[in-house]
Amino acid sequence: MSTIVSSQIKNKIKREEFHVQRKQEKNRLKKEIRLKRRKEEAQNPEKKAERLSKNIPKTLENTREFDETIVDPNDSEVREDIESDEFSAYFREGIAPKILITTSKRPSKAGYEFTSELVDVFPNSQFMKRESKYSIKQIIESCMNRDFTDVMIINEDRKIPNAVTLVHLPEGPTAYFKLTSIKLSREIDGHGRSSCHKPELILNNFNTRLGHTIGRWFQALFPHVPEFQGRQICV
């Protein structure tokens, strides 16, 4: 006996009716199986326990392939690295972050707009207009003398911000982050206005050794105590 396929039915109305009937039949069979299983499990609870033990949903966590670069934050070696890394003083001594944000030489309007957004995001940050005569080395030396903890430089390509160079003072590290796209707050429908409250920082999946370092660096860019009443977050 051949099976009818909906694509073989030329009439559109008949094809839709066939599709509805087949869907109803599938739902009816599923319901019968579900009721039968419920009756059997009511008589034998062990069957239900066995089914639930096997019925484990697939998630990103339990289907992810093992990655040897992922570190355990409770590992003794990782804890030792944390206690002696470049950001340990911030967490141990409670040093307040102080960030200087500047641009590349001869920045565009888009560069200034993006810089203004970053000043609103990071508390205790200051903007300094970049003059062509100052090199990055001179800016770093000046910031070290003025007790800045980090320097953020907005790089541009063809008058479009394309990267951020982040320098932690006084001994590094230095990181270069590429920007693939930028959406300013004024371009978001129904956006609110940022306040002076200290934001809450949310970090997910910084699980590798490099990610662990970057995550601690991001933490060191924000005050330790967020002001939740401001309802501001940085993700």
MODELLER restraints for C-alpha pairs under 7 A, 6 or more apart:
rsr = mdl.restraints
at = mdl.atoms
rsr.add(forms.Gaussian(group=physical.xy_distance, feature=features.Distance(at['CA:6:A'], at['CA:15:A']), mean=5.83, stdev=0.5))
rsr.add(forms.Gaussian(group=physical.xy_distance, feature=features.Distance(at['CA:6:A'], at['CA:18:A']), mean=6.91, stdev=0.5))
rsr.add(forms.Gaussian(group=physical.xy_distance, feature=features.Distance(at['CA:6:A'], at['CA:19:A']), mean=6.85, stdev=0.5))
rsr.add(forms.Gaussian(group=physical.xy_distance, feature=features.Distance(at['CA:9:A'], at['CA:15:A']), mean=5.61, stdev=0.5))
rsr.add(forms.Gaussian(group=physical.xy_distance, feature=features.Distance(at['CA:41:A'], at['CA:47:A']), mean=5.61, stdev=0.5))
rsr.add(forms.Gaussian(group=physical.xy_distance, feature=features.Distance(at['CA:41:A'], at['CA:48:A']), mean=5.37, stdev=0.5))
rsr.add(forms.Gaussian(group=physical.xy_distance, feature=features.Distance(at['CA:69:A'], at['CA:208:A']), mean=5.21, stdev=0.5))
rsr.add(forms.Gaussian(group=physical.xy_distance, feature=features.Distance(at['CA:69:A'], at['CA:209:A']), mean=6.50, stdev=0.5))
rsr.add(forms.Gaussian(group=physical.xy_distance, feature=features.Distance(at['CA:70:A'], at['CA:207:A']), mean=5.19, stdev=0.5))
rsr.add(forms.Gaussian(group=physical.xy_distance, feature=features.Distance(at['CA:70:A'], at['CA:208:A']), mean=4.08, stdev=0.5))
rsr.add(forms.Gaussian(group=physical.xy_distance, feature=features.Distance(at['CA:70:A'], at['CA:209:A']), mean=6.54, stdev=0.5))
rsr.add(forms.Gaussian(group=physical.xy_distance, feature=features.Distance(at['CA:71:A'], at['CA:207:A']), mean=5.98, stdev=0.5))
rsr.add(forms.Gaussian(group=physical.xy_distance, feature=features.Distance(at['CA:71:A'], at['CA:208:A']), mean=5.52, stdev=0.5))
rsr.add(forms.Gaussian(group=physical.xy_distance, feature=features.Distance(at['CA:71:A'], at['CA:209:A']), mean=6.04, stdev=0.5))
rsr.add(forms.Gaussian(group=physical.xy_distance, feature=features.Distance(at['CA:73:A'], at['CA:79:A']), mean=6.88, stdev=0.5))
rsr.add(forms.Gaussian(group=physical.xy_distance, feature=features.Distance(at['CA:82:A'], at['CA:88:A']), mean=6.54, stdev=0.5))
rsr.add(forms.Gaussian(group=physical.xy_distance, feature=features.Distance(at['CA:87:A'], at['CA:217:A']), mean=6.78, stdev=0.5))
rsr.add(forms.Gaussian(group=physical.xy_distance, feature=features.Distance(at['CA:87:A'], at['CA:220:A']), mean=6.77, stdev=0.5))
rsr.add(forms.Gaussian(group=physical.xy_distance, feature=features.Distance(at['CA:89:A'], at['CA:95:A']), mean=6.83, stdev=0.5))
rsr.add(forms.Gaussian(group=physical.xy_distance, feature=features.Distance(at['CA:90:A'], at['CA:220:A']), mean=6.43, stdev=0.5))
rsr.add(forms.Gaussian(group=physical.xy_distance, feature=features.Distance(at['CA:96:A'], at['CA:223:A']), mean=6.23, stdev=0.5))
rsr.add(forms.Gaussian(group=physical.xy_distance, feature=features.Distance(at['CA:97:A'], at['CA:124:A']), mean=6.66, stdev=0.5))
rsr.add(forms.Gaussian(group=physical.xy_distance, feature=features.Distance(at['CA:97:A'], at['CA:149:A']), mean=5.77, stdev=0.5))
rsr.add(forms.Gaussian(group=physical.xy_distance, feature=features.Distance(at['CA:97:A'], at['CA:220:A']), mean=6.55, stdev=0.5))
rsr.add(forms.Gaussian(group=physical.xy_distance, feature=features.Distance(at['CA:97:A'], at['CA:221:A']), mean=5.67, stdev=0.5))
rsr.add(forms.Gaussian(group=physical.xy_distance, feature=features.Distance(at['CA:97:A'], at['CA:222:A']), mean=6.43, stdev=0.5))
rsr.add(forms.Gaussian(group=physical.xy_distance, feature=features.Distance(at['CA:97:A'], at['CA:223:A']), mean=6.60, stdev=0.5))
rsr.add(forms.Gaussian(group=physical.xy_distance, feature=features.Distance(at['CA:98:A'], at['CA:124:A']), mean=5.27, stdev=0.5))
rsr.add(forms.Gaussian(group=physical.xy_distance, feature=features.Distance(at['CA:98:A'], at['CA:125:A']), mean=5.83, stdev=0.5))
rsr.add(forms.Gaussian(group=physical.xy_distance, feature=features.Distance(at['CA:98:A'], at['CA:148:A']), mean=4.93, stdev=0.5))
rsr.add(forms.Gaussian(group=physical.xy_distance, feature=features.Distance(at['CA:98:A'], at['CA:149:A']), mean=5.21, stdev=0.5))
rsr.add(forms.Gaussian(group=physical.xy_distance, feature=features.Distance(at['CA:98:A'], at['CA:150:A']), mean=6.53, stdev=0.5))
rsr.add(forms.Gaussian(group=physical.xy_distance, feature=features.Distance(at['CA:99:A'], at['CA:124:A']), mean=6.39, stdev=0.5))
rsr.add(forms.Gaussian(group=physical.xy_distance, feature=features.Distance(at['CA:99:A'], at['CA:125:A']), mean=4.47, stdev=0.5))
rsr.add(forms.Gaussian(group=physical.xy_distance, feature=features.Distance(at['CA:99:A'], at['CA:126:A']), mean=6.26, stdev=0.5))
rsr.add(forms.Gaussian(group=physical.xy_distance, feature=features.Distance(at['CA:99:A'], at['CA:148:A']), mean=5.87, stdev=0.5))
rsr.add(forms.Gaussian(group=physical.xy_distance, feature=features.Distance(at['CA:99:A'], at['CA:149:A']), mean=6.03, stdev=0.5))
rsr.add(forms.Gaussian(group=physical.xy_distance, feature=features.Distance(at['CA:99:A'], at['CA:150:A']), mean=4.84, stdev=0.5))
rsr.add(forms.Gaussian(group=physical.xy_distance, feature=features.Distance(at['CA:99:A'], at['CA:151:A']), mean=5.69, stdev=0.5))
rsr.add(forms.Gaussian(group=physical.xy_distance, feature=features.Distance(at['CA:100:A'], at['CA:125:A']), mean=5.75, stdev=0.5))
rsr.add(forms.Gaussian(group=physical.xy_distance, feature=features.Distance(at['CA:100:A'], at['CA:126:A']), mean=5.03, stdev=0.5))
rsr.add(forms.Gaussian(group=physical.xy_distance, feature=features.Distance(at['CA:100:A'], at['CA:127:A']), mean=5.95, stdev=0.5))
rsr.add(forms.Gaussian(group=physical.xy_distance, feature=features.Distance(at['CA:100:A'], at['CA:128:A']), mean=6.97, stdev=0.5))
rsr.add(forms.Gaussian(group=physical.xy_distance, feature=features.Distance(at['CA:100:A'], at['CA:148:A']), mean=6.85, stdev=0.5))
rsr.add(forms.Gaussian(group=physical.xy_distance, feature=features.Distance(at['CA:100:A'], at['CA:150:A']), mean=6.42, stdev=0.5))
rsr.add(forms.Gaussian(group=physical.xy_distance, feature=features.Distance(at['CA:100:A'], at['CA:151:A']), mean=4.84, stdev=0.5))
rsr.add(forms.Gaussian(group=physical.xy_distance, feature=features.Distance(at['CA:100:A'], at['CA:152:A']), mean=6.12, stdev=0.5))
rsr.add(forms.Gaussian(group=physical.xy_distance, feature=features.Distance(at['CA:101:A'], at['CA:125:A']), mean=6.87, stdev=0.5))
rsr.add(forms.Gaussian(group=physical.xy_distance, feature=features.Distance(at['CA:101:A'], at['CA:126:A']), mean=5.93, stdev=0.5))
rsr.add(forms.Gaussian(group=physical.xy_distance, feature=features.Distance(at['CA:101:A'], at['CA:127:A']), mean=4.80, stdev=0.5))
rsr.add(forms.Gaussian(group=physical.xy_distance, feature=features.Distance(at['CA:101:A'], at['CA:128:A']), mean=6.34, stdev=0.5))
rsr.add(forms.Gaussian(group=physical.xy_distance, feature=features.Distance(at['CA:101:A'], at['CA:151:A']), mean=6.02, stdev=0.5))
rsr.add(forms.Gaussian(group=physical.xy_distance, feature=features.Distance(at['CA:101:A'], at['CA:152:A']), mean=4.72, stdev=0.5))
rsr.add(forms.Gaussian(group=physical.xy_distance, feature=features.Distance(at['CA:101:A'], at['CA:153:A']), mean=5.99, stdev=0.5))
rsr.add(forms.Gaussian(group=physical.xy_distance, feature=features.Distance(at['CA:102:A'], at['CA:127:A']), mean=5.78, stdev=0.5))
rsr.add(forms.Gaussian(group=physical.xy_distance, feature=features.Distance(at['CA:102:A'], at['CA:128:A']), mean=5.29, stdev=0.5))
rsr.add(forms.Gaussian(group=physical.xy_distance, feature=features.Distance(at['CA:102:A'], at['CA:129:A']), mean=6.09, stdev=0.5))
rsr.add(forms.Gaussian(group=physical.xy_distance, feature=features.Distance(at['CA:102:A'], at['CA:130:A']), mean=6.07, stdev=0.5))
rsr.add(forms.Gaussian(group=physical.xy_distance, feature=features.Distance(at['CA:102:A'], at['CA:152:A']), mean=6.29, stdev=0.5))
rsr.add(forms.Gaussian(group=physical.xy_distance, feature=features.Distance(at['CA:102:A'], at['CA:153:A']), mean=5.03, stdev=0.5))
rsr.add(forms.Gaussian(group=physical.xy_distance, feature=features.Distance(at['CA:102:A'], at['CA:154:A']), mean=6.37, stdev=0.5))
rsr.add(forms.Gaussian(group=physical.xy_distance, feature=features.Distance(at['CA:103:A'], at['CA:130:A']), mean=5.91, stdev=0.5))
rsr.add(forms.Gaussian(group=physical.xy_distance, feature=features.Distance(at['CA:103:A'], at['CA:153:A']), mean=5.14, stdev=0.5))
rsr.add(forms.Gaussian(group=physical.xy_distance, feature=features.Distance(at['CA:103:A'], at['CA:154:A']), mean=4.57, stdev=0.5))
rsr.add(forms.Gaussian(group=physical.xy_distance, feature=features.Distance(at['CA:103:A'], at['CA:155:A']), mean=6.39, stdev=0.5))
rsr.add(forms.Gaussian(group=physical.xy_distance, feature=features.Distance(at['CA:104:A'], at['CA:130:A']), mean=6.73, stdev=0.5))
rsr.add(forms.Gaussian(group=physical.xy_distance, feature=features.Distance(at['CA:104:A'], at['CA:153:A']), mean=6.66, stdev=0.5))
rsr.add(forms.Gaussian(group=physical.xy_distance, feature=features.Distance(at['CA:104:A'], at['CA:154:A']), mean=6.00, stdev=0.5))
rsr.add(forms.Gaussian(group=physical.xy_distance, feature=features.Distance(at['CA:104:A'], at['CA:155:A']), mean=5.33, stdev=0.5))
rsr.add(forms.Gaussian(group=physical.xy_distance, feature=features.Distance(at['CA:104:A'], at['CA:156:A']), mean=6.78, stdev=0.5))
rsr.add(forms.Gaussian(group=physical.xy_distance, feature=features.Distance(at['CA:105:A'], at['CA:130:A']), mean=6.13, stdev=0.5))
rsr.add(forms.Gaussian(group=physical.xy_distance, feature=features.Distance(at['CA:105:A'], at['CA:131:A']), mean=6.61, stdev=0.5))
rsr.add(forms.Gaussian(group=physical.xy_distance, feature=features.Distance(at['CA:105:A'], at['CA:132:A']), mean=5.49, stdev=0.5))
rsr.add(forms.Gaussian(group=physical.xy_distance, feature=features.Distance(at['CA:108:A'], at['CA:159:A']), mean=5.33, stdev=0.5))
rsr.add(forms.Gaussian(group=physical.xy_distance, feature=features.Distance(at['CA:110:A'], at['CA:160:A']), mean=6.32, stdev=0.5))
rsr.add(forms.Gaussian(group=physical.xy_distance, feature=features.Distance(at['CA:110:A'], at['CA:161:A']), mean=6.99, stdev=0.5))
rsr.add(forms.Gaussian(group=physical.xy_distance, feature=features.Distance(at['CA:111:A'], at['CA:160:A']), mean=6.77, stdev=0.5))
rsr.add(forms.Gaussian(group=physical.xy_distance, feature=features.Distance(at['CA:111:A'], at['CA:161:A']), mean=5.72, stdev=0.5))
rsr.add(forms.Gaussian(group=physical.xy_distance, feature=features.Distance(at['CA:119:A'], at['CA:125:A']), mean=5.80, stdev=0.5))
rsr.add(forms.Gaussian(group=physical.xy_distance, feature=features.Distance(at['CA:119:A'], at['CA:126:A']), mean=6.65, stdev=0.5))
rsr.add(forms.Gaussian(group=physical.xy_distance, feature=features.Distance(at['CA:119:A'], at['CA:127:A']), mean=7.00, stdev=0.5))
rsr.add(forms.Gaussian(group=physical.xy_distance, feature=features.Distance(at['CA:122:A'], at['CA:222:A']), mean=6.60, stdev=0.5))
rsr.add(forms.Gaussian(group=physical.xy_distance, feature=features.Distance(at['CA:123:A'], at['CA:198:A']), mean=6.47, stdev=0.5))
rsr.add(forms.Gaussian(group=physical.xy_distance, feature=features.Distance(at['CA:123:A'], at['CA:222:A']), mean=6.65, stdev=0.5))
rsr.add(forms.Gaussian(group=physical.xy_distance, feature=features.Distance(at['CA:144:A'], at['CA:169:A']), mean=6.79, stdev=0.5))
rsr.add(forms.Gaussian(group=physical.xy_distance, feature=features.Distance(at['CA:144:A'], at['CA:170:A']), mean=6.46, stdev=0.5))
rsr.add(forms.Gaussian(group=physical.xy_distance, feature=features.Distance(at['CA:149:A'], at['CA:168:A']), mean=6.10, stdev=0.5))
rsr.add(forms.Gaussian(group=physical.xy_distance, feature=features.Distance(at['CA:149:A'], at['CA:169:A']), mean=5.00, stdev=0.5))
rsr.add(forms.Gaussian(group=physical.xy_distance, feature=features.Distance(at['CA:150:A'], at['CA:167:A']), mean=5.55, stdev=0.5))
rsr.add(forms.Gaussian(group=physical.xy_distance, feature=features.Distance(at['CA:150:A'], at['CA:168:A']), mean=4.51, stdev=0.5))
rsr.add(forms.Gaussian(group=physical.xy_distance, feature=features.Distance(at['CA:150:A'], at['CA:169:A']), mean=5.46, stdev=0.5))
rsr.add(forms.Gaussian(group=physical.xy_distance, feature=features.Distance(at['CA:151:A'], at['CA:166:A']), mean=5.85, stdev=0.5))
rsr.add(forms.Gaussian(group=physical.xy_distance, feature=features.Distance(at['CA:151:A'], at['CA:167:A']), mean=5.10, stdev=0.5))
rsr.add(forms.Gaussian(group=physical.xy_distance, feature=features.Distance(at['CA:151:A'], at['CA:168:A']), mean=6.59, stdev=0.5))
rsr.add(forms.Gaussian(group=physical.xy_distance, feature=features.Distance(at['CA:152:A'], at['CA:164:A']), mean=6.75, stdev=0.5))
rsr.add(forms.Gaussian(group=physical.xy_distance, feature=features.Distance(at['CA:152:A'], at['CA:165:A']), mean=5.79, stdev=0.5))
rsr.add(forms.Gaussian(group=physical.xy_distance, feature=features.Distance(at['CA:152:A'], at['CA:166:A']), mean=4.67, stdev=0.5))
rsr.add(forms.Gaussian(group=physical.xy_distance, feature=features.Distance(at['CA:152:A'], at['CA:167:A']), mean=6.47, stdev=0.5))
rsr.add(forms.Gaussian(group=physical.xy_distance, feature=features.Distance(at['CA:153:A'], at['CA:164:A']), mean=5.67, stdev=0.5))
rsr.add(forms.Gaussian(group=physical.xy_distance, feature=features.Distance(at['CA:153:A'], at['CA:165:A']), mean=5.04, stdev=0.5))
rsr.add(forms.Gaussian(group=physical.xy_distance, feature=features.Distance(at['CA:153:A'], at['CA:166:A']), mean=6.47, stdev=0.5))
rsr.add(forms.Gaussian(group=physical.xy_distance, feature=features.Distance(at['CA:154:A'], at['CA:161:A']), mean=6.63, stdev=0.5))
rsr.add(forms.Gaussian(group=physical.xy_distance, feature=features.Distance(at['CA:154:A'], at['CA:163:A']), mean=6.23, stdev=0.5))
rsr.add(forms.Gaussian(group=physical.xy_distance, feature=features.Distance(at['CA:154:A'], at['CA:164:A']), mean=4.80, stdev=0.5))
rsr.add(forms.Gaussian(group=physical.xy_distance, feature=features.Distance(at['CA:154:A'], at['CA:165:A']), mean=6.55, stdev=0.5))
rsr.add(forms.Gaussian(group=physical.xy_distance, feature=features.Distance(at['CA:155:A'], at['CA:161:A']), mean=5.70, stdev=0.5))
rsr.add(forms.Gaussian(group=physical.xy_distance, feature=features.Distance(at['CA:155:A'], at['CA:162:A']), mean=6.00, stdev=0.5))
rsr.add(forms.Gaussian(group=physical.xy_distance, feature=features.Distance(at['CA:155:A'], at['CA:163:A']), mean=5.09, stdev=0.5))
rsr.add(forms.Gaussian(group=physical.xy_distance, feature=features.Distance(at['CA:155:A'], at['CA:164:A']), mean=5.81, stdev=0.5))
rsr.add(forms.Gaussian(group=physical.xy_distance, feature=features.Distance(at['CA:156:A'], at['CA:162:A']), mean=5.24, stdev=0.5))
rsr.add(forms.Gaussian(group=physical.xy_distance, feature=features.Distance(at['CA:156:A'], at['CA:163:A']), mean=6.79, stdev=0.5))
rsr.add(forms.Gaussian(group=physical.xy_distance, feature=features.Distance(at['CA:162:A'], at['CA:178:A']), mean=6.00, stdev=0.5))
rsr.add(forms.Gaussian(group=physical.xy_distance, feature=features.Distance(at['CA:162:A'], at['CA:179:A']), mean=4.83, stdev=0.5))
rsr.add(forms.Gaussian(group=physical.xy_distance, feature=features.Distance(at['CA:162:A'], at['CA:180:A']), mean=6.86, stdev=0.5))
rsr.add(forms.Gaussian(group=physical.xy_distance, feature=features.Distance(at['CA:163:A'], at['CA:176:A']), mean=6.92, stdev=0.5))
rsr.add(forms.Gaussian(group=physical.xy_distance, feature=features.Distance(at['CA:163:A'], at['CA:177:A']), mean=5.44, stdev=0.5))
rsr.add(forms.Gaussian(group=physical.xy_distance, feature=features.Distance(at['CA:163:A'], at['CA:178:A']), mean=4.21, stdev=0.5))
rsr.add(forms.Gaussian(group=physical.xy_distance, feature=features.Distance(at['CA:163:A'], at['CA:179:A']), mean=4.95, stdev=0.5))
rsr.add(forms.Gaussian(group=physical.xy_distance, feature=features.Distance(at['CA:164:A'], at['CA:176:A']), mean=5.84, stdev=0.5))
rsr.add(forms.Gaussian(group=physical.xy_distance, feature=features.Distance(at['CA:164:A'], at['CA:177:A']), mean=5.10, stdev=0.5))
rsr.add(forms.Gaussian(group=physical.xy_distance, feature=features.Distance(at['CA:164:A'], at['CA:178:A']), mean=6.45, stdev=0.5))
rsr.add(forms.Gaussian(group=physical.xy_distance, feature=features.Distance(at['CA:165:A'], at['CA:175:A']), mean=5.83, stdev=0.5))
rsr.add(forms.Gaussian(group=physical.xy_distance, feature=features.Distance(at['CA:165:A'], at['CA:176:A']), mean=4.57, stdev=0.5))
rsr.add(forms.Gaussian(group=physical.xy_distance, feature=features.Distance(at['CA:165:A'], at['CA:177:A']), mean=6.34, stdev=0.5))
rsr.add(forms.Gaussian(group=physical.xy_distance, feature=features.Distance(at['CA:166:A'], at['CA:174:A']), mean=5.66, stdev=0.5))
rsr.add(forms.Gaussian(group=physical.xy_distance, feature=features.Distance(at['CA:166:A'], at['CA:175:A']), mean=5.20, stdev=0.5))
rsr.add(forms.Gaussian(group=physical.xy_distance, feature=features.Distance(at['CA:166:A'], at['CA:176:A']), mean=6.35, stdev=0.5))
rsr.add(forms.Gaussian(group=physical.xy_distance, feature=features.Distance(at['CA:167:A'], at['CA:173:A']), mean=6.20, stdev=0.5))
rsr.add(forms.Gaussian(group=physical.xy_distance, feature=features.Distance(at['CA:167:A'], at['CA:174:A']), mean=4.42, stdev=0.5))
rsr.add(forms.Gaussian(group=physical.xy_distance, feature=features.Distance(at['CA:167:A'], at['CA:175:A']), mean=6.53, stdev=0.5))
rsr.add(forms.Gaussian(group=physical.xy_distance, feature=features.Distance(at['CA:168:A'], at['CA:174:A']), mean=6.26, stdev=0.5))
rsr.add(forms.Gaussian(group=physical.xy_distance, feature=features.Distance(at['CA:185:A'], at['CA:191:A']), mean=6.49, stdev=0.5))
rsr.add(forms.Gaussian(group=physical.xy_distance, feature=features.Distance(at['CA:197:A'], at['CA:227:A']), mean=5.78, stdev=0.5))
rsr.add(forms.Gaussian(group=physical.xy_distance, feature=features.Distance(at['CA:197:A'], at['CA:230:A']), mean=5.27, stdev=0.5))
rsr.add(forms.Gaussian(group=physical.xy_distance, feature=features.Distance(at['CA:198:A'], at['CA:226:A']), mean=5.03, stdev=0.5))
rsr.add(forms.Gaussian(group=physical.xy_distance, feature=features.Distance(at['CA:198:A'], at['CA:227:A']), mean=5.16, stdev=0.5))
rsr.add(forms.Gaussian(group=physical.xy_distance, feature=features.Distance(at['CA:199:A'], at['CA:226:A']), mean=5.40, stdev=0.5))
rsr.add(forms.Gaussian(group=physical.xy_distance, feature=features.Distance(at['CA:199:A'], at['CA:227:A']), mean=6.35, stdev=0.5))
rsr.add(forms.Gaussian(group=physical.xy_distance, feature=features.Distance(at['CA:199:A'], at['CA:232:A']), mean=4.70, stdev=0.5))
rsr.add(forms.Gaussian(group=physical.xy_distance, feature=features.Distance(at['CA:199:A'], at['CA:233:A']), mean=4.86, stdev=0.5))
rsr.add(forms.Gaussian(group=physical.xy_distance, feature=features.Distance(at['CA:199:A'], at['CA:234:A']), mean=6.39, stdev=0.5))
rsr.add(forms.Gaussian(group=physical.xy_distance, feature=features.Distance(at['CA:200:A'], at['CA:226:A']), mean=5.16, stdev=0.5))
rsr.add(forms.Gaussian(group=physical.xy_distance, feature=features.Distance(at['CA:200:A'], at['CA:228:A']), mean=6.99, stdev=0.5))
rsr.add(forms.Gaussian(group=physical.xy_distance, feature=features.Distance(at['CA:200:A'], at['CA:232:A']), mean=6.22, stdev=0.5))
rsr.add(forms.Gaussian(group=physical.xy_distance, feature=features.Distance(at['CA:200:A'], at['CA:233:A']), mean=4.49, stdev=0.5))
rsr.add(forms.Gaussian(group=physical.xy_distance, feature=features.Distance(at['CA:200:A'], at['CA:234:A']), mean=6.10, stdev=0.5))
rsr.add(forms.Gaussian(group=physical.xy_distance, feature=features.Distance(at['CA:201:A'], at['CA:233:A']), mean=5.76, stdev=0.5))
rsr.add(forms.Gaussian(group=physical.xy_distance, feature=features.Distance(at['CA:201:A'], at['CA:234:A']), mean=4.89, stdev=0.5))
rsr.add(forms.Gaussian(group=physical.xy_distance, feature=features.Distance(at['CA:201:A'], at['CA:235:A']), mean=6.13, stdev=0.5))
rsr.add(forms.Gaussian(group=physical.xy_distance, feature=features.Distance(at['CA:202:A'], at['CA:234:A']), mean=6.21, stdev=0.5))
rsr.add(forms.Gaussian(group=physical.xy_distance, feature=features.Distance(at['CA:202:A'], at['CA:235:A']), mean=4.98, stdev=0.5))
rsr.add(forms.Gaussian(group=physical.xy_distance, feature=features.Distance(at['CA:203:A'], at['CA:215:A']), mean=6.95, stdev=0.5))
rsr.add(forms.Gaussian(group=physical.xy_distance, feature=features.Distance(at['CA:203:A'], at['CA:235:A']), mean=6.37, stdev=0.5))
rsr.add(forms.Gaussian(group=physical.xy_distance, feature=features.Distance(at['CA:206:A'], at['CA:212:A']), mean=5.36, stdev=0.5))
rsr.add(forms.Gaussian(group=physical.xy_distance, feature=features.Distance(at['CA:206:A'], at['CA:215:A']), mean=6.11, stdev=0.5))
